[in-house]
Amino acid sequence: MAQLYFYYSAMNAGKSTSLLQSAHNYREHGMKVVLYTAALDDRYGKGVIRSRIGLQESAHLFDIDTEFFTPLKKLHKQDPLACVLLDEAQFLTKSQVDELARVVDELNVPVLCFGIRTDFQGELFPGSSRLLAIADKLAELKTVCSCGRKATMTVRLDEQGQVVAAGEQVQIGGNERYESKCRRHYRKLMAGA
């Protein structure tokens, strides 16, 4: 029975690496997969999922207007899909998550979503919120704070490397813009920002 999965974490926990490994595992057994990534994250080029350890693969793009169910139903009818893998799931809308749940429920195709749970202010992203509410399986991918404790939060840095406490929810960036921290260090850094 297919399920909707949400693999979440703070930054730098290996979400994209895990997604690419999963795609490889399916393909190694001759199964067809479809990959998606957010159109607004073009750090590595449009339509590219790339891990920090150098793995990368082309993917379909999604934005707030992307419809998932009908195109995936058509693809599935032409050549059965074994799995749909989606990177940057935090950027999904609530209705898009519901559409992906329909892919699972009506097409019996597993959907694996990978994304960040909360933003730099500790607030849930819309896509993450909906996935936490309706996903069949939730799995936290772990990373560490500079102190060695489990990192569950992400701080945003400005151009000088100073912590930022306010701003737009979405600002694309990698290690130059974000750091994963344990809750204790996150609170301390945000209080001083």
C-alpha positions as CSV (number, residue, x, y, z in Angstrom):
1,M,0.0,0.0,0.0
2,A,1.4,3.4,-1.1
3,Q,2.0,6.0,1.5
4,L,2.8,9.8,1.8
5,Y,6.2,10.3,3.5
6,F,7.6,13.5,4.9
7,Y,11.4,13.5,5.7
8,Y,12.2,16.7,7.5
9,S,15.1,18.3,9.2
10,A,17.0,21.5,9.7
11,M,19.5,22.5,7.0
12,N,22.5,20.3,6.1
13,A,21.0,17.0,7.3
14,G,21.3,15.2,3.9
15,K,17.7,15.5,2.6
16,S,18.7,15.8,-1.0
17,T,21.3,13.1,-0.7
18,S,18.6,10.8,0.8
19,L,16.2,11.7,-2.0
20,L,18.8,11.0,-4.7
21,Q,19.8,7.7,-3.1
22,S,16.1,6.6,-3.0
23,A,15.7,7.5,-6.7
24,H,18.8,5.4,-7.5
25,N,17.5,2.5,-5.5
26,Y,14.2,2.4,-7.4
27,R,15.9,2.8,-10.8
28,E,18.4,0.1,-10.0
29,H,15.5,-2.3,-9.9
30,G,14.1,-1.0,-13.2
31,M,11.4,1.1,-11.7
32,K,10.3,4.5,-13.0
33,V,10.4,7.5,-10.7
34,V,9.6,11.2,-11.1
35,L,11.6,13.9,-9.3
36,Y,10.4,17.4,-8.5
37,T,12.2,20.4,-7.0
38,A,11.2,24.0,-6.3
39,A,11.5,26.4,-9.2
40,L,12.5,29.3,-6.8
41,D,15.6,27.4,-5.7
42,D,18.0,27.8,-8.6
43,R,21.3,27.7,-6.8
44,Y,22.5,24.8,-8.9
45,G,20.6,25.6,-12.0
46,K,16.9,25.3,-12.9
47,G,15.5,21.9,-12.3
48,V,18.5,20.4,-10.6
49,I,18.5,18.6,-7.2
50,R,22.0,18.7,-5.9
51,S,23.3,17.5,-2.5
52,R,26.1,19.2,-0.7
53,I,28.3,16.1,-1.2
54,G,28.1,16.5,-5.0
55,L,25.3,14.2,-6.1
56,Q,22.9,15.7,-8.6
57,E,20.1,14.9,-10.9
58,S,17.6,16.7,-13.2
59,A,14.0,17.2,-11.9
60,H,10.7,18.7,-12.9
61,L,10.1,22.1,-11.4
62,F,7.2,23.1,-9.2
63,D,5.9,26.5,-8.1
64,I,2.7,27.6,-6.4
65,D,0.7,27.1,-9.6
66,T,1.9,23.6,-10.3
67,E,-0.7,20.9,-10.5
68,F,0.5,17.4,-9.6
69,F,-2.4,14.9,-9.7
70,T,-3.5,15.1,-13.4
71,P,0.0,15.1,-15.0
72,L,1.2,12.3,-12.7
73,K,-2.0,10.3,-13.5
74,K,-1.2,10.7,-17.2
75,L,2.4,9.6,-16.7
76,H,1.4,6.7,-14.5
77,K,-1.1,5.5,-17.2
78,Q,1.6,5.6,-19.9
79,D,4.3,3.9,-17.9
80,P,3.5,2.9,-14.3
81,L,5.3,5.0,-11.7
82,A,7.0,3.3,-8.8
83,C,7.5,6.5,-6.8
84,V,7.3,10.3,-6.8
85,L,10.2,12.1,-5.0
86,L,9.9,15.8,-4.1
87,D,12.7,18.0,-2.8
88,E,12.2,21.4,-1.0
89,A,8.7,20.3,0.1
90,Q,8.4,23.2,2.5
91,F,7.6,25.3,-0.6
92,L,4.4,23.3,-1.4
93,T,1.0,24.8,-0.8
94,K,-1.6,23.1,1.4
95,S,-3.6,22.2,-1.7
96,Q,-0.5,20.8,-3.5
97,V,0.2,18.5,-0.5
98,D,-3.5,17.4,-0.7
99,E,-3.0,16.6,-4.4
100,L,0.1,14.5,-3.6
101,A,-2.0,12.6,-1.1
102,R,-4.4,11.9,-3.9
103,V,-1.6,10.5,-5.9
104,V,-0.9,8.1,-3.0
105,D,-4.6,7.3,-2.4
106,E,-6.0,7.1,-5.9
107,L,-3.0,6.0,-8.0
108,N,-1.4,3.9,-5.3
109,V,2.0,5.5,-5.9
110,P,4.2,6.4,-3.0
111,V,5.2,10.0,-2.6
112,L,8.4,10.9,-0.7
113,C,8.7,14.6,0.3
114,F,11.9,16.0,1.7
115,G,12.0,19.5,3.3
116,I,12.7,21.8,6.1
117,R,10.2,21.8,9.0
118,T,10.6,25.4,10.2
119,D,11.9,28.7,8.9
120,F,14.6,30.8,10.5
121,Q,12.1,32.3,12.9
122,G,11.0,28.9,14.1
123,E,7.7,29.0,12.2
124,L,6.3,26.1,10.1
125,F,6.4,26.5,6.4
126,P,2.9,25.9,4.8
127,G,4.0,22.8,2.9
128,S,5.7,21.3,6.0
129,S,2.7,22.1,8.2
130,R,0.3,20.2,5.9
131,L,2.7,17.3,5.5
132,L,3.1,17.1,9.3
133,A,-0.7,17.0,9.5
134,I,-1.5,14.4,6.9
135,A,1.5,12.3,5.9
136,D,1.3,8.6,6.6
137,K,5.0,8.5,7.7
138,L,7.1,11.2,9.3
139,A,10.9,10.8,9.6
140,E,13.3,13.3,11.0
141,L,16.7,13.4,9.4
142,K,19.2,14.5,11.9
143,T,22.1,16.9,11.8
144,V,24.2,18.5,14.5
145,C,24.8,22.0,16.0
146,S,28.3,23.3,16.3
147,C,28.1,22.2,20.0
148,G,27.5,18.6,19.0
149,R,23.9,18.5,20.1
150,K,21.1,17.6,17.7
151,A,20.2,20.6,15.5
152,T,16.5,21.2,15.1
153,M,16.5,24.9,14.2
154,T,18.0,27.0,11.4
155,V,19.3,30.5,11.8
156,R,19.6,33.0,8.9
157,L,22.8,35.0,8.4
158,D,23.3,38.3,6.7
159,E,26.2,39.1,4.3
160,Q,28.5,39.7,7.2
161,G,27.7,36.4,8.9
162,Q,25.5,37.9,11.6
163,V,22.2,36.3,12.7
164,V,19.1,37.9,11.3
165,A,15.9,37.8,13.4
166,A,13.4,39.3,10.9
167,G,12.6,39.3,7.2
168,E,10.8,37.4,4.5
169,Q,10.1,33.7,5.3
170,V,11.8,32.6,2.0
171,Q,15.3,33.5,1.1
172,I,17.2,31.0,-0.9
173,G,20.7,30.1,0.3
174,G,23.0,27.5,1.5
175,N,25.8,27.4,4.1
176,E,26.6,31.1,3.4
177,R,23.1,32.1,4.5
178,Y,22.0,29.4,7.0
179,E,23.3,27.4,9.9
180,S,21.7,24.5,11.8
181,K,21.5,24.9,15.6
182,C,20.2,23.1,18.6
183,R,17.2,24.9,20.2
184,R,19.4,26.3,23.1
185,H,21.9,27.9,20.7
186,Y,19.1,29.0,18.3
187,R,17.3,30.9,21.2
188,K,20.6,32.5,22.4
189,L,21.5,33.6,18.9
190,M,18.0,35.0,18.1
191,A,17.9,36.9,21.4
192,G,21.1,38.6,20.5
193,A,20.1,39.5,17.0
